[in-house]
């Protein structure tokens, strides 16, 4: 006998998910988001995914306070250049460089 009711093992219909943006402390959260997420960035720089996730956490919670360790900057910049996101990543990673170039351009 077939029953038309959902079994307890049938998953509930999923609500439409909104596109996710960066979550966590900046600038790490935005840079990681631009480069494809924690897993992709961990693969690029050669560390475990949880290390990358910790870059987005506050220092008091075991993170880096939103900063990406300097030893990974060159790899991240090279990857950003390859995928056409170099300027966006540079502006987040080094905001003072971006603002300096903007001021020079206005003079």
VMD Tcl script that builds the backbone (N, CA, C; Angstrom):
set m [mol new atoms 321]
animate dup $m
set s [atomselect $m all]
$s set {name element resname resid chain x y z} {
  {N N UNK 1 A 0.831 -1.183 0.000}
  {CA C UNK 1 A 0.000 0.000 0.000}
  {C C UNK 1 A 0.876 1.246 0.000}
  {N N UNK 2 A 0.635 2.110 -0.943}
  {CA C UNK 2 A 1.439 3.328 -1.085}
  {C C UNK 2 A 0.746 4.475 -0.368}
  {N N UNK 3 A 1.549 5.234 0.393}
  {CA C UNK 3 A 0.992 6.378 1.093}
  {C C UNK 3 A 1.520 7.647 0.437}
  {N N UNK 4 A 0.658 8.632 0.276}
  {CA C UNK 4 A 1.050 9.872 -0.367}
  {C C UNK 4 A 1.685 10.868 0.586}
  {N N UNK 5 A 1.745 10.550 1.831}
  {CA C UNK 5 A 2.368 11.466 2.786}
  {C C UNK 5 A 3.875 11.268 2.765}
  {N N UNK 6 A 4.584 12.295 3.107}
  {CA C UNK 6 A 6.052 12.226 3.126}
  {C C UNK 6 A 6.504 11.336 4.268}
  {N N UNK 7 A 7.493 10.546 4.007}
  {CA C UNK 7 A 8.032 9.707 5.067}
  {C C UNK 7 A 8.913 10.562 5.977}
  {N N UNK 8 A 9.208 10.072 7.176}
  {CA C UNK 8 A 10.053 10.871 8.070}
  {C C UNK 8 A 11.465 11.054 7.526}
  {N N UNK 9 A 11.830 10.291 6.528}
  {CA C UNK 9 A 13.174 10.383 5.960}
  {C C UNK 9 A 13.244 11.278 4.733}
  {N N UNK 10 A 12.113 11.788 4.297}
  {CA C UNK 10 A 12.080 12.677 3.150}
  {C C UNK 10 A 12.498 14.075 3.593}
  {N N UNK 11 A 13.524 14.643 2.976}
  {CA C UNK 11 A 13.942 15.983 3.399}
  {C C UNK 11 A 12.880 17.019 3.057}
  {N N UNK 12 A 12.777 18.000 3.909}
  {CA C UNK 12 A 11.835 19.090 3.665}
  {C C UNK 12 A 12.311 19.893 2.469}
  {N N UNK 13 A 11.393 20.491 1.716}
  {CA C UNK 13 A 11.815 21.309 0.582}
  {C C UNK 13 A 12.689 22.462 1.066}
  {N N UNK 14 A 13.743 22.739 0.335}
  {CA C UNK 14 A 14.660 23.801 0.729}
  {C C UNK 14 A 14.171 25.138 0.207}
  {N N UNK 15 A 14.278 26.122 1.054}
  {CA C UNK 15 A 13.939 27.477 0.624}
  {C C UNK 15 A 15.019 27.948 -0.341}
  {N N UNK 16 A 14.657 28.847 -1.219}
  {CA C UNK 16 A 15.665 29.370 -2.136}
  {C C UNK 16 A 16.722 30.096 -1.335}
  {N N UNK 17 A 17.958 29.775 -1.621}
  {CA C UNK 17 A 19.054 30.404 -0.899}
  {C C UNK 17 A 19.458 31.693 -1.589}
  {N N UNK 18 A 19.732 32.691 -0.766}
  {CA C UNK 18 A 20.223 33.955 -1.294}
  {C C UNK 18 A 21.694 33.802 -1.627}
  {N N UNK 19 A 22.181 34.524 -2.621}
  {CA C UNK 19 A 23.616 34.481 -2.886}
  {C C UNK 19 A 24.362 34.951 -1.655}
  {N N UNK 20 A 25.391 34.220 -1.300}
  {CA C UNK 20 A 26.136 34.547 -0.093}
  {C C UNK 20 A 27.301 35.456 -0.422}
  {N N UNK 21 A 27.449 36.445 0.398}
  {CA C UNK 21 A 28.581 37.342 0.283}
  {C C UNK 21 A 29.610 36.989 1.334}
  {N N UNK 22 A 30.628 37.797 1.455}
  {CA C UNK 22 A 31.657 37.508 2.441}
  {C C UNK 22 A 31.114 37.631 3.859}
  {N N UNK 23 A 31.496 36.695 4.706}
  {CA C UNK 23 A 31.136 36.771 6.119}
  {C C UNK 23 A 32.406 36.651 6.934}
  {N N UNK 24 A 32.556 37.509 7.914}
  {CA C UNK 24 A 33.736 37.493 8.759}
  {C C UNK 24 A 34.404 38.842 8.759}
  {N N UNK 25 A 35.556 38.885 9.404}
  {CA C UNK 25 A 36.289 40.136 9.534}
  {C C UNK 25 A 37.016 40.488 8.245}
  {N N UNK 26 A 37.113 41.773 8.012}
  {CA C UNK 26 A 37.754 42.287 6.802}
  {C C UNK 26 A 39.217 42.618 7.074}
  {N N UNK 27 A 40.076 42.579 6.067}
  {CA C UNK 27 A 39.818 42.353 4.645}
  {C C UNK 27 A 39.798 40.883 4.238}
  {N N UNK 28 A 40.141 39.988 5.166}
  {CA C UNK 28 A 40.254 38.575 4.814}
  {C C UNK 28 A 38.965 38.023 4.209}
  {N N UNK 29 A 37.818 38.341 4.791}
  {CA C UNK 29 A 36.554 37.766 4.319}
  {C C UNK 29 A 36.288 38.106 2.860}
  {N N UNK 30 A 36.500 39.354 2.479}
  {CA C UNK 30 A 36.247 39.762 1.085}
  {C C UNK 30 A 37.233 39.123 0.118}
  {N N UNK 31 A 38.484 39.058 0.505}
  {CA C UNK 31 A 39.502 38.469 -0.369}
  {C C UNK 31 A 39.229 36.982 -0.574}
  {N N UNK 32 A 38.924 36.283 0.504}
  {CA C UNK 32 A 38.622 34.850 0.412}
  {C C UNK 32 A 37.395 34.635 -0.464}
  {N N UNK 33 A 36.393 35.463 -0.306}
  {CA C UNK 33 A 35.172 35.356 -1.113}
  {C C UNK 33 A 35.483 35.571 -2.599}
  {N N UNK 34 A 36.255 36.600 -2.909}
  {CA C UNK 34 A 36.608 36.913 -4.300}
  {C C UNK 34 A 37.375 35.758 -4.946}
  {N N UNK 35 A 38.217 35.092 -4.169}
  {CA C UNK 35 A 39.053 34.019 -4.723}
  {C C UNK 35 A 38.385 32.646 -4.695}
  {N N UNK 36 A 37.137 32.571 -4.257}
  {CA C UNK 36 A 36.421 31.301 -4.371}
  {C C UNK 36 A 36.095 30.587 -3.084}
  {N N UNK 37 A 36.379 31.175 -1.945}
  {CA C UNK 37 A 36.002 30.560 -0.676}
  {C C UNK 37 A 37.167 29.914 0.055}
  {N N UNK 38 A 36.874 29.467 1.267}
  {CA C UNK 38 A 37.889 28.899 2.151}
  {C C UNK 38 A 38.635 27.720 1.526}
  {N N UNK 39 A 37.888 26.804 0.945}
  {CA C UNK 39 A 38.505 25.593 0.394}
  {C C UNK 39 A 39.442 25.923 -0.760}
  {N N UNK 40 A 38.993 26.791 -1.661}
  {CA C UNK 40 A 39.825 27.153 -2.812}
  {C C UNK 40 A 41.081 27.901 -2.381}
  {N N UNK 41 A 40.942 28.841 -1.452}
  {CA C UNK 41 A 42.110 29.599 -0.983}
  {C C UNK 41 A 43.065 28.678 -0.226}
  {N N UNK 42 A 42.541 27.752 0.552}
  {CA C UNK 42 A 43.421 26.823 1.276}
  {C C UNK 42 A 44.231 25.977 0.298}
  {N N UNK 43 A 43.604 25.591 -0.804}
  {CA C UNK 43 A 44.319 24.835 -1.836}
  {C C UNK 43 A 45.403 25.694 -2.480}
  {N N UNK 44 A 45.078 26.968 -2.732}
  {CA C UNK 44 A 46.038 27.869 -3.379}
  {C C UNK 44 A 47.288 28.092 -2.523}
  {N N UNK 45 A 47.086 28.317 -1.223}
  {CA C UNK 45 A 48.218 28.671 -0.360}
  {C C UNK 45 A 48.836 27.472 0.353}
  {N N UNK 46 A 48.191 26.302 0.267}
  {CA C UNK 46 A 48.771 25.089 0.826}
  {C C UNK 46 A 48.615 24.936 2.333}
  {N N UNK 47 A 47.479 25.395 2.861}
  {CA C UNK 47 A 47.194 25.196 4.280}
  {C C UNK 47 A 45.814 24.564 4.412}
  {N N UNK 48 A 45.513 24.046 5.599}
  {CA C UNK 48 A 44.204 23.441 5.832}
  {C C UNK 48 A 43.111 24.506 5.777}
  {N N UNK 49 A 41.940 24.109 5.357}
  {CA C UNK 49 A 40.803 25.012 5.222}
  {C C UNK 49 A 40.493 25.767 6.518}
  {N N UNK 50 A 40.665 25.132 7.660}
  {CA C UNK 50 A 40.369 25.812 8.925}
  {C C UNK 50 A 41.334 26.956 9.199}
  {N N UNK 51 A 42.553 26.862 8.690}
  {CA C UNK 51 A 43.497 27.980 8.833}
  {C C UNK 51 A 42.975 29.209 8.092}
  {N N UNK 52 A 42.498 28.986 6.881}
  {CA C UNK 52 A 41.950 30.091 6.094}
  {C C UNK 52 A 40.719 30.656 6.792}
  {N N UNK 53 A 39.876 29.796 7.306}
  {CA C UNK 53 A 38.684 30.244 8.026}
  {C C UNK 53 A 39.062 31.094 9.244}
  {N N UNK 54 A 40.153 30.752 9.893}
  {CA C UNK 54 A 40.606 31.512 11.071}
  {C C UNK 54 A 41.048 32.927 10.714}
  {N N UNK 55 A 41.401 33.168 9.483}
  {CA C UNK 55 A 41.787 34.523 9.079}
  {C C UNK 55 A 40.606 35.479 9.212}
  {N N UNK 56 A 39.394 34.940 9.181}
  {CA C UNK 56 A 38.189 35.769 9.244}
  {C C UNK 56 A 37.660 35.919 10.675}
  {N N UNK 57 A 38.313 35.302 11.634}
  {CA C UNK 57 A 37.851 35.344 13.019}
  {C C UNK 57 A 38.599 36.389 13.824}
  {N N UNK 58 A 37.943 36.833 14.884}
  {CA C UNK 58 A 38.561 37.781 15.814}
  {C C UNK 58 A 39.717 37.107 16.553}
  {N N UNK 59 A 40.693 37.890 16.928}
  {CA C UNK 59 A 41.847 37.346 17.650}
  {C C UNK 59 A 41.434 36.657 18.942}
  {N N UNK 60 A 40.450 37.232 19.632}
  {CA C UNK 60 A 40.022 36.628 20.901}
  {C C UNK 60 A 39.300 35.295 20.710}
  {N N UNK 61 A 39.000 34.952 19.464}
  {CA C UNK 61 A 38.373 33.669 19.157}
  {C C UNK 61 A 39.325 32.760 18.372}
  {N N UNK 62 A 40.606 33.024 18.468}
  {CA C UNK 62 A 41.598 32.173 17.826}
  {C C UNK 62 A 41.931 32.521 16.393}
  {N N UNK 63 A 41.457 33.657 15.921}
  {CA C UNK 63 A 41.707 34.048 14.544}
  {C C UNK 63 A 42.814 35.069 14.418}
  {N N UNK 64 A 42.896 35.663 13.250}
  {CA C UNK 64 A 43.932 36.674 12.984}
  {C C UNK 64 A 43.360 38.090 12.979}
  {N N UNK 65 A 42.087 38.219 13.289}
  {CA C UNK 65 A 41.476 39.541 13.310}
  {C C UNK 65 A 41.181 40.102 11.928}
  {N N UNK 66 A 41.018 39.239 10.952}
  {CA C UNK 66 A 40.697 39.694 9.599}
  {C C UNK 66 A 41.911 39.894 8.708}
  {N N UNK 67 A 43.084 39.567 9.223}
  {CA C UNK 67 A 44.304 39.762 8.433}
  {C C UNK 67 A 44.822 38.443 7.894}
  {N N UNK 68 A 45.285 38.491 6.668}
  {CA C UNK 68 A 45.889 37.322 6.028}
  {C C UNK 68 A 47.380 37.373 6.334}
  {N N UNK 69 A 47.952 36.273 6.841}
  {CA C UNK 69 A 49.388 36.274 7.136}
  {C C UNK 69 A 50.219 36.690 5.920}
  {N N UNK 70 A 51.202 37.507 6.169}
  {CA C UNK 70 A 52.009 38.085 5.087}
  {C C UNK 70 A 52.680 37.026 4.226}
  {N N UNK 71 A 53.030 35.887 4.800}
  {CA C UNK 71 A 53.709 34.846 4.013}
  {C C UNK 71 A 52.840 34.322 2.864}
  {N N UNK 72 A 51.526 34.617 2.890}
  {CA C UNK 72 A 50.626 34.155 1.838}
  {C C UNK 72 A 50.273 35.246 0.820}
  {N N UNK 73 A 50.715 36.467 1.051}
  {CA C UNK 73 A 50.335 37.572 0.174}
  {C C UNK 73 A 50.739 37.351 -1.280}
  {N N UNK 74 A 51.972 36.951 -1.524}
  {CA C UNK 74 A 52.432 36.789 -2.912}
  {C C UNK 74 A 51.633 35.727 -3.662}
  {N N UNK 75 A 51.343 34.616 -2.988}
  {CA C UNK 75 A 50.565 33.553 -3.627}
  {C C UNK 75 A 49.155 34.033 -3.941}
  {N N UNK 76 A 48.564 34.743 -3.004}
  {CA C UNK 76 A 47.211 35.255 -3.193}
  {C C UNK 76 A 47.180 36.276 -4.324}
  {N N UNK 77 A 48.171 37.150 -4.367}
  {CA C UNK 77 A 48.219 38.145 -5.439}
  {C C UNK 77 A 48.423 37.489 -6.799}
  {N N UNK 78 A 49.262 36.471 -6.857}
  {CA C UNK 78 A 49.482 35.762 -8.128}
  {C C UNK 78 A 48.188 35.084 -8.592}
  {N N UNK 79 A 47.473 34.481 -7.672}
  {CA C UNK 79 A 46.205 33.834 -8.012}
  {C C UNK 79 A 45.169 34.852 -8.462}
  {N N UNK 80 A 45.141 35.992 -7.786}
  {CA C UNK 80 A 44.200 37.050 -8.154}
  {C C UNK 80 A 44.502 37.572 -9.557}
  {N N UNK 81 A 45.780 37.685 -9.876}
  {CA C UNK 81 A 46.173 38.154 -11.210}
  {C C UNK 81 A 45.711 37.152 -12.271}
  {N N UNK 82 A 45.880 35.863 -12.001}
  {CA C UNK 82 A 45.494 34.823 -12.959}
  {C C UNK 82 A 43.997 34.815 -13.239}
  {N N UNK 83 A 43.192 35.128 -12.219}
  {CA C UNK 83 A 41.739 35.068 -12.414}
  {C C UNK 83 A 41.122 36.439 -12.703}
  {N N UNK 84 A 41.964 37.448 -12.929}
  {CA C UNK 84 A 41.457 38.760 -13.294}
  {C C UNK 84 A 40.892 39.577 -12.149}
  {N N UNK 85 A 41.258 39.239 -10.925}
  {CA C UNK 85 A 40.739 39.939 -9.748}
  {C C UNK 85 A 41.841 40.704 -9.016}
  {N N UNK 86 A 42.962 40.948 -9.680}
  {CA C UNK 86 A 44.134 41.531 -9.027}
  {C C UNK 86 A 43.830 42.879 -8.381}
  {N N UNK 87 A 43.261 43.794 -9.129}
  {CA C UNK 87 A 43.005 45.143 -8.602}
  {C C UNK 87 A 42.064 45.099 -7.402}
  {N N UNK 88 A 41.044 44.269 -7.479}
  {CA C UNK 88 A 40.088 44.136 -6.376}
  {C C UNK 88 A 40.761 43.600 -5.106}
  {N N UNK 89 A 41.617 42.594 -5.267}
  {CA C UNK 89 A 42.305 42.015 -4.112}
  {C C UNK 89 A 43.322 42.999 -3.549}
  {N N UNK 90 A 44.069 43.676 -4.405}
  {CA C UNK 90 A 45.056 44.655 -3.937}
  {C C UNK 90 A 44.369 45.759 -3.145}
  {N N UNK 91 A 43.223 46.231 -3.622}
  {CA C UNK 91 A 42.530 47.318 -2.927}
  {C C UNK 91 A 42.056 46.900 -1.541}
  {N N UNK 92 A 41.801 45.614 -1.341}
  {CA C UNK 92 A 41.375 45.121 -0.035}
  {C C UNK 92 A 42.567 44.764 0.845}
  {N N UNK 93 A 43.594 44.190 0.241}
  {CA C UNK 93 A 44.761 43.751 0.997}
  {C C UNK 93 A 45.639 44.922 1.416}
  {N N UNK 94 A 45.759 45.909 0.543}
  {CA C UNK 94 A 46.603 47.082 0.803}
  {C C UNK 94 A 45.800 48.362 0.565}
  {N N UNK 95 A 44.846 48.689 1.429}
  {CA C UNK 95 A 43.992 49.855 1.172}
  {C C UNK 95 A 44.763 51.174 1.103}
  {N N UNK 96 A 45.882 51.285 1.808}
  {CA C UNK 96 A 46.635 52.542 1.768}
  {C C UNK 96 A 47.281 52.753 0.402}
  {N N UNK 97 A 47.688 51.691 -0.273}
  {CA C UNK 97 A 48.269 51.810 -1.617}
  {C C UNK 97 A 47.208 52.297 -2.584}
  {N N UNK 98 A 46.013 51.736 -2.481}
  {CA C UNK 98 A 44.915 52.124 -3.368}
  {C C UNK 98 A 44.548 53.588 -3.148}
  {N N UNK 99 A 44.470 54.033 -1.902}
  {CA C UNK 99 A 44.087 55.425 -1.644}
  {C C UNK 99 A 45.194 56.388 -2.079}
  {N N UNK 100 A 46.459 55.973 -1.948}
  {CA C UNK 100 A 47.569 56.807 -2.423}
  {C C UNK 100 A 47.497 57.003 -3.933}
  {N N UNK 101 A 47.208 55.927 -4.663}
  {CA C UNK 101 A 47.144 56.034 -6.124}
  {C C UNK 101 A 45.945 56.869 -6.546}
  {N N UNK 102 A 44.843 56.802 -5.806}
  {CA C UNK 102 A 43.678 57.630 -6.112}
  {C C UNK 102 A 43.993 59.102 -5.924}
  {N N UNK 103 A 44.721 59.432 -4.845}
  {CA C UNK 103 A 45.078 60.826 -4.590}
  {C C UNK 103 A 46.011 61.363 -5.662}
  {N N UNK 104 A 46.977 60.528 -6.093}
  {CA C UNK 104 A 47.894 60.949 -7.142}
  {C C UNK 104 A 47.173 61.174 -8.463}
  {N N UNK 105 A 46.158 60.357 -8.725}
  {CA C UNK 105 A 45.408 60.479 -9.965}
  {C C UNK 105 A 44.552 61.728 -10.017}
  {N N UNK 106 A 44.193 62.259 -8.863}
  {CA C UNK 106 A 43.338 63.446 -8.824}
  {C C UNK 106 A 44.125 64.739 -8.966}
  {N N UNK 107 A 45.415 64.698 -8.743}
  {CA C UNK 107 A 46.220 65.919 -8.798}
  {C C UNK 107 A 46.482 66.377 -10.199}
}
mol reanalyze $m
mol bondsrecalc $m
mol representation Tube
mol addrep $m
